[in-house]
């Protein structure tokens, strides 16, 4: 602590051979310094520590976040599936689809392929 007793100083050491440390380093390097909570390493670390402990002390936040992420996942999957259902799925060259076939029936095999594709993300 300094002479007034209002500052705490420590050193942050990151092992860039460790995947988690490297991810933390990359996050620090990419932080948008135009945002007040990321204006410096200190502000970024303080924000992260406070956010971490807020989640631990308020477990309902984790459930709300998980629920939101699930809703986003479901919505995106549905939108992609709906878009792809209207697109004929064929291996090989692209072909023109006559207007009479503009909305082909999608079979369960195609739907399974769409779901497998979405699981990649």
N, CA, C and O atoms as CSV, one atom per row, in Angstrom:
chain,resi,resn,atom,element,x,y,z
A,1,UNK,N,N,0.850,-1.186,0.000
A,1,UNK,CA,C,0.000,0.000,0.000
A,1,UNK,C,C,0.887,1.238,0.000
A,1,UNK,O,O,2.016,1.220,0.489
A,2,UNK,N,N,0.348,2.300,-0.556
A,2,UNK,CA,C,1.125,3.529,-0.580
A,2,UNK,C,C,1.020,4.250,0.759
A,2,UNK,O,O,0.379,3.771,1.694
A,3,UNK,N,N,1.662,5.409,0.827
A,3,UNK,CA,C,1.694,6.130,2.100
A,3,UNK,C,C,0.310,6.548,2.600
A,3,UNK,O,O,0.113,6.664,3.810
A,4,UNK,N,N,-0.638,6.774,1.718
A,4,UNK,CA,C,-1.977,7.140,2.184
A,4,UNK,C,C,-2.808,5.913,2.518
A,4,UNK,O,O,-3.880,6.040,3.109
A,5,UNK,N,N,-2.330,4.715,2.146
A,5,UNK,CA,C,-3.036,3.486,2.475
A,5,UNK,C,C,-4.232,3.192,1.590
A,5,UNK,O,O,-5.001,2.276,1.879
A,6,UNK,N,N,-4.404,3.959,0.510
A,6,UNK,CA,C,-5.572,3.773,-0.342
A,6,UNK,C,C,-5.315,2.978,-1.618
A,6,UNK,O,O,-6.247,2.729,-2.383
A,7,UNK,N,N,-4.089,2.582,-1.857
A,7,UNK,CA,C,-3.776,1.829,-3.067
A,7,UNK,C,C,-3.222,0.455,-2.718
A,7,UNK,O,O,-2.456,0.300,-1.767
A,8,UNK,N,N,-3.617,-0.521,-3.491
A,8,UNK,CA,C,-3.079,-1.877,-3.366
A,8,UNK,C,C,-2.396,-2.181,-4.681
A,8,UNK,O,O,-2.982,-1.976,-5.744
A,9,UNK,N,N,-1.173,-2.664,-4.630
A,9,UNK,CA,C,-0.420,-2.942,-5.844
A,9,UNK,C,C,-0.034,-4.413,-5.859
A,9,UNK,O,O,0.421,-4.960,-4.854
A,10,UNK,N,N,-0.221,-5.041,-7.007
A,10,UNK,CA,C,0.142,-6.444,-7.179
A,10,UNK,C,C,0.667,-6.636,-8.600
A,10,UNK,O,O,0.601,-5.721,-9.421
A,11,UNK,N,N,1.175,-7.804,-8.880
A,11,UNK,CA,C,1.683,-8.114,-10.211
A,11,UNK,C,C,0.848,-9.232,-10.807
A,11,UNK,O,O,0.537,-10.213,-10.132
A,12,UNK,N,N,0.491,-9.083,-12.052
A,12,UNK,CA,C,-0.228,-10.117,-12.776
A,12,UNK,C,C,0.782,-10.835,-13.651
A,12,UNK,O,O,1.418,-10.220,-14.506
A,13,UNK,N,N,0.931,-12.121,-13.441
A,13,UNK,CA,C,1.860,-12.920,-14.232
A,13,UNK,C,C,1.057,-13.938,-15.025
A,13,UNK,O,O,0.290,-14.716,-14.457
A,14,UNK,N,N,1.237,-13.927,-16.334
A,14,UNK,CA,C,0.529,-14.854,-17.207
A,14,UNK,C,C,1.552,-15.743,-17.917
A,14,UNK,O,O,2.537,-15.258,-18.474
A,15,UNK,N,N,1.299,-17.049,-17.883
A,15,UNK,CA,C,2.127,-18.015,-18.598
A,15,UNK,C,C,1.480,-18.223,-19.958
A,15,UNK,O,O,0.447,-18.885,-20.058
A,16,UNK,N,N,2.076,-17.665,-21.006
A,16,UNK,CA,C,1.465,-17.718,-22.331
A,16,UNK,C,C,1.535,-19.101,-22.967
A,16,UNK,O,O,1.049,-19.296,-24.081
A,17,UNK,N,N,2.134,-20.062,-22.271
A,17,UNK,CA,C,2.089,-21.458,-22.706
A,17,UNK,C,C,0.862,-22.165,-22.147
A,17,UNK,O,O,0.554,-23.286,-22.551
A,18,UNK,N,N,0.162,-21.522,-21.226
A,18,UNK,CA,C,-1.048,-22.057,-20.625
A,18,UNK,C,C,-2.241,-21.479,-21.392
A,18,UNK,O,O,-2.339,-20.265,-21.570
A,19,UNK,N,N,-3.146,-22.352,-21.845
A,19,UNK,CA,C,-4.263,-21.918,-22.696
A,19,UNK,C,C,-5.136,-20.851,-22.025
A,19,UNK,O,O,-5.526,-19.880,-22.673
A,20,UNK,N,N,-5.445,-21.020,-20.732
A,20,UNK,CA,C,-6.289,-20.038,-20.044
A,20,UNK,C,C,-5.567,-18.704,-19.902
A,20,UNK,O,O,-6.165,-17.645,-20.096
A,21,UNK,N,N,-4.287,-18.754,-19.563
A,21,UNK,CA,C,-3.512,-17.514,-19.438
A,21,UNK,C,C,-3.421,-16.801,-20.785
A,21,UNK,O,O,-3.553,-15.580,-20.860
A,22,UNK,N,N,-3.197,-17.571,-21.841
A,22,UNK,CA,C,-3.101,-16.989,-23.183
A,22,UNK,C,C,-4.427,-16.349,-23.584
A,22,UNK,O,O,-4.449,-15.269,-24.174
A,23,UNK,N,N,-5.535,-17.022,-23.260
A,23,UNK,CA,C,-6.852,-16.453,-23.555
A,23,UNK,C,C,-7.049,-15.139,-22.794
A,23,UNK,O,O,-7.566,-14.169,-23.349
A,24,UNK,N,N,-6.635,-15.111,-21.518
A,24,UNK,CA,C,-6.737,-13.877,-20.721
A,24,UNK,C,C,-5.898,-12.767,-21.347
A,24,UNK,O,O,-6.343,-11.624,-21.450
A,25,UNK,N,N,-4.687,-13.112,-21.762
A,25,UNK,CA,C,-3.800,-12.124,-22.398
A,25,UNK,C,C,-4.448,-11.580,-23.672
A,25,UNK,O,O,-4.468,-10.369,-23.890
A,26,UNK,N,N,-4.974,-12.468,-24.508
A,26,UNK,CA,C,-5.626,-12.027,-25.744
A,26,UNK,C,C,-6.823,-11.135,-25.451
A,26,UNK,O,O,-7.053,-10.149,-26.152
A,27,UNK,N,N,-7.585,-11.477,-24.417
A,27,UNK,CA,C,-8.724,-10.634,-24.035
A,27,UNK,C,C,-8.264,-9.260,-23.578
A,27,UNK,O,O,-8.884,-8.252,-23.916
A,28,UNK,N,N,-7.188,-9.214,-22.818
A,28,UNK,CA,C,-6.657,-7.916,-22.386
A,28,UNK,C,C,-6.200,-7.084,-23.580
A,28,UNK,O,O,-6.414,-5.872,-23.620
A,29,UNK,N,N,-5.571,-7.738,-24.549
A,29,UNK,CA,C,-5.050,-7.026,-25.712
A,29,UNK,C,C,-6.162,-6.537,-26.633
A,29,UNK,O,O,-5.989,-5.549,-27.347
A,30,UNK,N,N,-7.297,-7.223,-26.620
A,30,UNK,CA,C,-8.403,-6.879,-27.529
A,30,UNK,C,C,-9.471,-6.023,-26.861
A,30,UNK,O,O,-10.436,-5.626,-27.514
A,31,UNK,N,N,-9.319,-5.738,-25.595
A,31,UNK,CA,C,-10.343,-4.966,-24.883
A,31,UNK,C,C,-10.499,-3.587,-25.523
A,31,UNK,O,O,-9.513,-2.932,-25.862
A,32,UNK,N,N,-11.727,-3.168,-25.679
A,32,UNK,CA,C,-12.033,-1.878,-26.290
A,32,UNK,C,C,-11.784,-0.770,-25.267
A,32,UNK,O,O,-12.606,-0.532,-24.383
A,33,UNK,N,N,-10.649,-0.100,-25.398
A,33,UNK,CA,C,-10.254,0.912,-24.410
A,33,UNK,C,C,-11.144,2.157,-24.444
A,33,UNK,O,O,-11.014,3.037,-23.592
A,34,UNK,N,N,-12.045,2.231,-25.426
A,34,UNK,CA,C,-12.993,3.354,-25.455
A,34,UNK,C,C,-14.109,3.172,-24.444
A,34,UNK,O,O,-14.814,4.121,-24.101
A,35,UNK,N,N,-14.263,1.930,-23.964
A,35,UNK,CA,C,-15.285,1.666,-22.941
A,35,UNK,C,C,-14.634,1.859,-21.572
A,35,UNK,O,O,-13.538,1.347,-21.344
A,36,UNK,N,N,-15.273,2.578,-20.661
A,36,UNK,CA,C,-14.661,2.896,-19.362
A,36,UNK,C,C,-14.196,1.663,-18.578
A,36,UNK,O,O,-13.152,1.703,-17.927
A,37,UNK,N,N,-14.966,0.567,-18.638
A,37,UNK,CA,C,-14.591,-0.609,-17.859
A,37,UNK,C,C,-13.365,-1.318,-18.418
A,37,UNK,O,O,-12.812,-2.203,-17.765
A,38,UNK,N,N,-12.929,-0.936,-19.632
A,38,UNK,CA,C,-11.738,-1.534,-20.239
A,38,UNK,C,C,-10.673,-0.491,-20.563
A,38,UNK,O,O,-9.801,-0.735,-21.397
A,39,UNK,N,N,-10.737,0.652,-19.920
A,39,UNK,CA,C,-9.834,1.752,-20.254
A,39,UNK,C,C,-8.384,1.487,-19.863
A,39,UNK,O,O,-7.479,2.180,-20.330
A,40,UNK,N,N,-8.159,0.501,-19.021
A,40,UNK,CA,C,-6.795,0.132,-18.629
A,40,UNK,C,C,-6.809,-1.320,-18.179
A,40,UNK,O,O,-7.874,-1.905,-17.984
A,41,UNK,N,N,-5.623,-1.903,-18.013
A,41,UNK,CA,C,-5.559,-3.264,-17.488
A,41,UNK,C,C,-6.225,-3.323,-16.121
A,41,UNK,O,O,-6.943,-4.276,-15.818
A,42,UNK,N,N,-5.992,-2.319,-15.302
A,42,UNK,CA,C,-6.563,-2.302,-13.961
A,42,UNK,C,C,-8.085,-2.310,-14.023
A,42,UNK,O,O,-8.728,-3.110,-13.343
A,43,UNK,N,N,-8.674,-1.419,-14.842
A,43,UNK,CA,C,-10.133,-1.360,-14.963
A,43,UNK,C,C,-10.681,-2.685,-15.481
A,43,UNK,O,O,-11.711,-3.158,-15.000
A,44,UNK,N,N,-10.003,-3.291,-16.460
A,44,UNK,CA,C,-10.458,-4.559,-17.034
A,44,UNK,C,C,-10.433,-5.663,-15.988
A,44,UNK,O,O,-11.388,-6.430,-15.865
A,45,UNK,N,N,-9.346,-5.744,-15.238
A,45,UNK,CA,C,-9.205,-6.783,-14.210
A,45,UNK,C,C,-10.211,-6.570,-13.086
A,45,UNK,O,O,-10.809,-7.530,-12.599
A,46,UNK,N,N,-10.402,-5.325,-12.670
A,46,UNK,CA,C,-11.391,-5.017,-11.627
A,46,UNK,C,C,-12.786,-5.423,-12.097
A,46,UNK,O,O,-13.543,-6.029,-11.338
A,47,UNK,N,N,-13.128,-5.094,-13.336
A,47,UNK,CA,C,-14.426,-5.464,-13.897
A,47,UNK,C,C,-14.602,-6.981,-13.895
A,47,UNK,O,O,-15.656,-7.487,-13.509
A,48,UNK,N,N,-13.565,-7.707,-14.330
A,48,UNK,CA,C,-13.636,-9.175,-14.394
A,48,UNK,C,C,-13.775,-9.783,-13.003
A,48,UNK,O,O,-14.580,-10.694,-12.806
A,49,UNK,N,N,-13.006,-9.294,-12.046
A,49,UNK,CA,C,-13.078,-9.831,-10.678
A,49,UNK,C,C,-14.459,-9.585,-10.084
A,49,UNK,O,O,-15.059,-10.493,-9.508
A,50,UNK,N,N,-14.957,-8.380,-10.220
A,50,UNK,CA,C,-16.275,-8.059,-9.661
A,50,UNK,C,C,-17.376,-8.862,-10.335
A,50,UNK,O,O,-18.302,-9.322,-9.667
A,51,UNK,N,N,-17.287,-9.038,-11.654
A,51,UNK,CA,C,-18.273,-9.838,-12.367
A,51,UNK,C,C,-18.217,-11.290,-11.901
A,51,UNK,O,O,-19.256,-11.914,-11.688
A,52,UNK,N,N,-17.016,-11.825,-11.744
A,52,UNK,CA,C,-16.846,-13.209,-11.292
A,52,UNK,C,C,-17.504,-13.430,-9.927
A,52,UNK,O,O,-18.263,-14.382,-9.746
A,53,UNK,N,N,-17.212,-12.560,-8.987
A,53,UNK,CA,C,-17.764,-12.738,-7.649
A,53,UNK,C,C,-19.258,-12.433,-7.591
A,53,UNK,O,O,-19.969,-13.004,-6.765
A,54,UNK,N,N,-19.740,-11.549,-8.450
A,54,UNK,CA,C,-21.187,-11.301,-8.505
A,54,UNK,C,C,-21.907,-12.569,-8.949
A,54,UNK,O,O,-22.982,-12.884,-8.438
A,55,UNK,N,N,-21.320,-13.298,-9.900
A,55,UNK,CA,C,-21.927,-14.542,-10.369
A,55,UNK,C,C,-21.897,-15.618,-9.283
A,55,UNK,O,O,-22.851,-16.380,-9.127
A,56,UNK,N,N,-20.804,-15.673,-8.542
A,56,UNK,CA,C,-20.697,-16.663,-7.456
A,56,UNK,C,C,-21.687,-16.337,-6.336
A,56,UNK,O,O,-22.351,-17.228,-5.807
A,57,UNK,N,N,-21.779,-15.069,-5.984
A,57,UNK,CA,C,-22.646,-14.659,-4.879
A,57,UNK,C,C,-24.123,-14.618,-5.265
A,57,UNK,O,O,-24.987,-14.592,-4.389
A,58,UNK,N,N,-24.422,-14.612,-6.554
A,58,UNK,CA,C,-25.804,-14.586,-7.032
A,58,UNK,C,C,-25.983,-15.670,-8.095
A,58,UNK,O,O,-26.018,-15.372,-9.288
A,59,UNK,N,N,-26.096,-16.932,-7.660
A,59,UNK,CA,C,-26.169,-18.034,-8.621
A,59,UNK,C,C,-27.352,-17.938,-9.586
A,59,UNK,O,O,-27.316,-18.537,-10.661
A,60,UNK,N,N,-28.383,-17.204,-9.225
A,60,UNK,CA,C,-29.522,-17.065,-10.132
A,60,UNK,C,C,-29.116,-16.361,-11.427
A,60,UNK,O,O,-29.762,-16.540,-12.459
A,61,UNK,N,N,-28.046,-15.558,-11.377
A,61,UNK,CA,C,-27.548,-14.899,-12.581
A,61,UNK,C,C,-27.083,-15.933,-13.605
A,61,UNK,O,O,-27.286,-15.760,-14.807
A,62,UNK,N,N,-26.457,-17.010,-13.122
A,62,UNK,CA,C,-25.983,-18.057,-14.035
A,62,UNK,C,C,-27.158,-18.709,-14.747
A,62,UNK,O,O,-27.085,-18.993,-15.943
A,63,UNK,N,N,-28.245,-18.947,-14.011
A,63,UNK,CA,C,-29.413,-19.572,-14.618
A,63,UNK,C,C,-30.070,-18.635,-15.623
A,63,UNK,O,O,-30.520,-19.076,-16.680
A,64,UNK,N,N,-30.128,-17.349,-15.302
A,64,UNK,CA,C,-30.701,-16.385,-16.238
A,64,UNK,C,C,-29.853,-16.312,-17.505
A,64,UNK,O,O,-30.382,-16.270,-18.616
A,65,UNK,N,N,-28.536,-16.298,-17.325
A,65,UNK,CA,C,-27.631,-16.245,-18.466
A,65,UNK,C,C,-27.760,-17.511,-19.316
A,65,UNK,O,O,-27.819,-17.435,-20.544
A,66,UNK,N,N,-27.803,-18.669,-18.663
A,66,UNK,CA,C,-27.939,-19.934,-19.386
A,66,UNK,C,C,-29.267,-19.971,-20.134
A,66,UNK,O,O,-29.326,-20.447,-21.267
A,67,UNK,N,N,-30.322,-19.476,-19.513
A,67,UNK,CA,C,-31.639,-19.445,-20.151
A,67,UNK,C,C,-31.618,-18.530,-21.374
A,67,UNK,O,O,-32.167,-18.875,-22.421
A,68,UNK,N,N,-30.991,-17.373,-21.243
A,68,UNK,CA,C,-30.885,-16.440,-22.363
A,68,UNK,C,C,-30.088,-17.067,-23.501
A,68,UNK,O,O,-30.490,-16.979,-24.661
A,69,UNK,N,N,-28.962,-17.698,-23.180
A,69,UNK,CA,C,-28.157,-18.339,-24.217
A,69,UNK,C,C,-28.934,-19.453,-24.914
A,69,UNK,O,O,-28.820,-19.626,-26.127
A,70,UNK,N,N,-29.720,-20.205,-24.153
A,70,UNK,CA,C,-30.540,-21.263,-24.749
A,70,UNK,C,C,-31.588,-20.669,-25.689
A,70,UNK,O,O,-31.826,-21.208,-26.770
A,71,UNK,N,N,-32.213,-19.566,-25.288
A,71,UNK,CA,C,-33.210,-18.921,-26.138
A,71,UNK,C,C,-32.571,-18.405,-27.427
A,71,UNK,O,O,-33.152,-18.528,-28.506
A,72,UNK,N,N,-31.376,-17.827,-27.310
A,72,UNK,CA,C,-30.665,-17.335,-28.494
A,72,UNK,C,C,-30.337,-18.504,-29.417
A,72,UNK,O,O,-30.560,-18.426,-30.625
A,73,UNK,N,N,-29.809,-19.589,-28.850
A,73,UNK,CA,C,-29.456,-20.774,-29.632
A,73,UNK,C,C,-30.676,-21.314,-30.365
A,73,UNK,O,O,-30.607,-21.601,-31.560
A,74,UNK,N,N,-31.777,-21.451,-29.665
A,74,UNK,CA,C,-33.007,-21.986,-30.255
A,74,UNK,C,C,-33.511,-21.081,-31.379
A,74,UNK,O,O,-33.915,-21.566,-32.435
A,75,UNK,N,N,-33.486,-19.783,-31.154
A,75,UNK,CA,C,-33.969,-18.834,-32.152
A,75,UNK,C,C,-33.105,-18.866,-33.409
A,75,UNK,O,O,-33.623,-18.880,-34.526
A,76,UNK,N,N,-31.792,-18.878,-33.223
A,76,UNK,CA,C,-30.885,-18.902,-34.379
A,76,UNK,C,C,-31.044,-20.210,-35.146
A,76,UNK,O,O,-31.113,-20.214,-36.375
A,77,UNK,N,N,-31.100,-21.322,-34.409
A,77,UNK,CA,C,-31.274,-22.624,-35.071
A,77,UNK,C,C,-32.567,-22.653,-35.886
A,77,UNK,O,O,-32.573,-23.109,-37.030
A,78,UNK,N,N,-33.655,-22.168,-35.300
A,78,UNK,CA,C,-34.940,-22.171,-36.000
A,78,UNK,C,C,-34.867,-21.309,-37.251
A,78,UNK,O,O,-35.363,-21.706,-38.305
A,79,UNK,N,N,-34.255,-20.134,-37.147
A,79,UNK,CA,C,-34.146,-19.246,-38.302
A,79,UNK,C,C,-33.321,-19.889,-39.414
A,79,UNK,O,O,-33.693,-19.812,-40.585
A,80,UNK,N,N,-32.209,-20.519,-39.057
A,80,UNK,CA,C,-31.368,-21.168,-40.064
A,80,UNK,C,C,-32.097,-22.344,-40.695
A,80,UNK,O,O,-32.080,-22.508,-41.915
A,81,UNK,N,N,-32.737,-23.161,-39.868
A,81,UNK,CA,C,-33.480,-24.310,-40.393
A,81,UNK,C,C,-34.585,-23.833,-41.327
A,81,UNK,O,O,-34.765,-24.399,-42.404
A,82,UNK,N,N,-35.324,-22.806,-40.935
A,82,UNK,CA,C,-36.395,-22.288,-41.781
A,82,UNK,C,C,-35.851,-21.792,-43.121
A,82,UNK,O,O,-36.455,-22.028,-44.167
A,83,UNK,N,N,-34.713,-21.105,-43.083
A,83,UNK,CA,C,-34.106,-20.618,-44.332
A,83,UNK,C,C,-33.625,-21.777,-45.200
A,83,UNK,O,O,-33.822,-21.779,-46.415
A,84,UNK,N,N,-32.999,-22.748,-44.571
A,84,UNK,CA,C,-32.464,-23.871,-45.332
A,84,UNK,C,C,-33.549,-24.803,-45.842
A,84,UNK,O,O,-33.350,-25.495,-46.840
A,85,UNK,N,N,-34.684,-24.832,-45.177
A,85,UNK,CA,C,-35.790,-25.677,-45.652
A,85,UNK,C,C,-36.264,-25.223,-47.022
A,85,UNK,O,O,-36.762,-26.028,-47.808
A,86,UNK,N,N,-36.114,-23.956,-47.307
A,86,UNK,CA,C,-36.549,-23.416,-48.584
A,86,UNK,C,C,-35.470,-23.526,-49.651
A,86,UNK,O,O,-35.688,-23.126,-50.795
A,87,UNK,N,N,-34.321,-24.057,-49.295
A,87,UNK,CA,C,-33.213,-24.210,-50.234
A,87,UNK,C,C,-32.997,-25.685,-50.512
A,87,UNK,O,O,-32.793,-26.468,-49.584
A,88,UNK,N,N,-33.040,-26.077,-51.796
A,88,UNK,CA,C,-32.806,-27.487,-52.089
A,88,UNK,C,C,-31.377,-27.873,-51.725
A,88,UNK,O,O,-30.432,-27.157,-52.056
A,89,UNK,N,N,-31.221,-29.002,-51.045
A,89,UNK,CA,C,-29.906,-29.478,-50.651
A,89,UNK,C,C,-29.482,-30.588,-51.591
A,89,UNK,O,O,-30.080,-31.664,-51.612
A,90,UNK,N,N,-28.451,-30.319,-52.363
A,90,UNK,CA,C,-27.931,-31.314,-53.293
A,90,UNK,C,C,-26.419,-31.249,-53.274
A,90,UNK,O,O,-25.832,-30.175,-53.144
A,91,UNK,N,N,-25.803,-32.389,-53.403
A,91,UNK,CA,C,-24.356,-32.413,-53.565
A,91,UNK,C,C,-24.064,-32.082,-55.017
A,91,UNK,O,O,-24.826,-32.459,-55.907
A,92,UNK,N,N,-22.987,-31.395,-55.257
A,92,UNK,CA,C,-22.588,-31.135,-56.640
A,92,UNK,C,C,-22.961,-29.750,-57.097
A,92,UNK,O,O,-23.040,-28.812,-56.304
A,93,UNK,N,N,-23.189,-29.635,-58.392
A,93,UNK,CA,C,-23.393,-28.333,-59.027
A,93,UNK,C,C,-24.717,-27.699,-58.612
A,93,UNK,O,O,-25.676,-28.386,-58.259
A,94,UNK,N,N,-24.739,-26.388,-58.664
A,94,UNK,CA,C,-25.939,-25.618,-58.388
A,94,UNK,C,C,-26.851,-25.704,-59.606
A,94,UNK,O,O,-26.381,-25.698,-60.744
A,95,UNK,N,N,-28.137,-25.784,-59.364
A,95,UNK,CA,C,-29.078,-25.834,-60.470
A,95,UNK,C,C,-30.181,-24.827,-60.227
A,95,UNK,O,O,-30.433,-24.420,-59.093
A,96,UNK,N,N,-30.836,-24.431,-61.306
A,96,UNK,CA,C,-31.972,-23.527,-61.215
A,96,UNK,C,C,-33.196,-24.337,-60.790
A,96,UNK,O,O,-33.422,-25.440,-61.289
A,97,UNK,N,N,-33.973,-23.792,-59.877
A,97,UNK,CA,C,-35.173,-24.465,-59.393
A,97,UNK,C,C,-36.374,-23.812,-60.055
A,97,UNK,O,O,-36.568,-22.601,-59.939
A,98,UNK,N,N,-37.190,-24.614,-60.755
A,98,UNK,CA,C,-38.401,-24.038,-61.365
A,98,UNK,C,C,-39.312,-23.458,-60.289
A,98,UNK,O,O,-39.313,-23.918,-59.148
A,99,UNK,N,N,-40.086,-22.443,-60.665
A,99,UNK,CA,C,-40.963,-21.790,-59.697
A,99,UNK,C,C,-41.930,-22.758,-59.051
A,99,UNK,O,O,-42.308,-22.574,-57.894
A,100,UNK,N,N,-42.339,-23.786,-59.779
A,100,UNK,CA,C,-43.288,-24.752,-59.228
A,100,UNK,C,C,-42.673,-25.542,-58.073
A,100,UNK,O,O,-43.400,-26.139,-57.279
A,101,UNK,N,N,-41.343,-25.554,-57.972
A,101,UNK,CA,C,-40.654,-26.272,-56.895
A,101,UNK,C,C,-39.979,-25.314,-55.922
A,101,UNK,O,O,-39.035,-25.694,-55.230
A,102,UNK,N,N,-40.452,-24.094,-55.868
A,102,UNK,CA,C,-39.798,-23.065,-55.056
A,102,UNK,C,C,-39.717,-23.442,-53.583
A,102,UNK,O,O,-38.772,-23.044,-52.902
A,103,UNK,N,N,-40.691,-24.205,-53.074
A,103,UNK,CA,C,-40.673,-24.611,-51.666
A,103,UNK,C,C,-40.749,-26.136,-51.590
A,103,UNK,O,O,-41.819,-26.704,-51.372
A,104,UNK,N,N,-39.597,-26.792,-51.773
A,104,UNK,CA,C,-39.616,-28.252,-51.755
A,104,UNK,C,C,-39.847,-28.789,-50.355
A,104,UNK,O,O,-39.531,-28.134,-49.361
A,105,UNK,N,N,-40.401,-29.985,-50.292
A,105,UNK,CA,C,-40.563,-30.673,-49.013
A,105,UNK,C,C,-39.183,-31.031,-48.494
A,105,UNK,O,O,-38.317,-31.440,-49.267
A,106,UNK,N,N,-38.972,-30.883,-47.206
A,106,UNK,CA,C,-37.684,-31.267,-46.632
A,106,UNK,C,C,-37.858,-32.611,-45.946
A,106,UNK,O,O,-38.774,-32.802,-45.146
A,107,UNK,N,N,-36.981,-33.524,-46.266
A,107,UNK,CA,C,-37.095,-34.842,-45.651
A,107,UNK,C,C,-36.293,-34.887,-44.359
A,107,UNK,O,O,-35.508,-33.984,-44.072
A,108,UNK,N,N,-36.494,-35.929,-43.593
A,108,UNK,CA,C,-35.838,-36.015,-42.288
A,108,UNK,C,C,-34.328,-36.118,-42.429
A,108,UNK,O,O,-33.599,-35.690,-41.534
A,109,UNK,N,N,-33.837,-36.682,-43.544
A,109,UNK,CA,C,-32.395,-36.777,-43.770
A,109,UNK,C,C,-31.790,-35.383,-43.956
A,109,UNK,O,O,-30.723,-35.087,-43.418
A,110,UNK,N,N,-32.475,-34.532,-44.719
A,110,UNK,CA,C,-32.010,-33.163,-44.911
A,110,UNK,C,C,-32.069,-32.382,-43.612
A,110,UNK,O,O,-31.166,-31.605,-43.302
A,111,UNK,N,N,-33.126,-32.590,-42.861
A,111,UNK,CA,C,-33.261,-31.906,-41.572
A,111,UNK,C,C,-32.151,-32.344,-40.626
A,111,UNK,O,O,-31.609,-31.528,-39.880
A,112,UNK,N,N,-31.811,-33.628,-40.656
A,112,UNK,CA,C,-30.712,-34.140,-39.826
A,112,UNK,C,C,-29.400,-33.507,-40.266
A,112,UNK,O,O,-28.558,-33.193,-39.425
A,113,UNK,N,N,-29.210,-33.316,-41.566
A,113,UNK,CA,C,-27.986,-32.677,-42.068
A,113,UNK,C,C,-27.904,-31.234,-41.597
A,113,UNK,O,O,-26.834,-30.746,-41.234
A,114,UNK,N,N,-29.052,-30.556,-41.606
A,114,UNK,CA,C,-29.088,-29.164,-41.132
A,114,UNK,C,C,-28.727,-29.107,-39.650
A,114,UNK,O,O,-27.919,-28.275,-39.237
A,115,UNK,N,N,-29.322,-29.989,-38.853
A,115,UNK,CA,C,-29.040,-30.014,-37.416
A,115,UNK,C,C,-27.562,-30.336,-37.163
A,115,UNK,O,O,-26.940,-29.740,-36.284
A,116,UNK,N,N,-27.004,-31.275,-37.929
A,116,UNK,CA,C,-25.584,-31.618,-37.767
A,116,UNK,C,C,-24.710,-30.413,-38.095
A,116,UNK,O,O,-23.715,-30.152,-37.420
A,117,UNK,N,N,-25.093,-29.689,-39.132
A,117,UNK,CA,C,-24.352,-28.478,-39.498
A,117,UNK,C,C,-24.403,-27.445,-38.374
A,117,UNK,O,O,-23.382,-26.846,-38.035
A,118,UNK,N,N,-25.577,-27.237,-37.800
A,118,UNK,CA,C,-25.730,-26.257,-36.729
A,118,UNK,C,C,-24.964,-26.660,-35.478
A,118,UNK,O,O,-24.511,-25.794,-34.730
A,119,UNK,N,N,-24.810,-27.958,-35.236
A,119,UNK,CA,C,-24.072,-28.416,-34.067
A,119,UNK,C,C,-22.588,-28.099,-34.161
A,119,UNK,O,O,-21.869,-28.202,-33.168
A,120,UNK,N,N,-22.127,-27.718,-35.338
A,120,UNK,CA,C,-20.708,-27.348,-35.506
A,120,UNK,C,C,-20.392,-26.019,-34.848
A,120,UNK,O,O,-19.222,-25.680,-34.675
A,121,UNK,N,N,-21.423,-25.253,-34.474
A,121,UNK,CA,C,-21.187,-23.910,-33.936
A,121,UNK,C,C,-21.395,-23.859,-32.460
A,121,UNK,O,O,-21.237,-22.801,-31.850
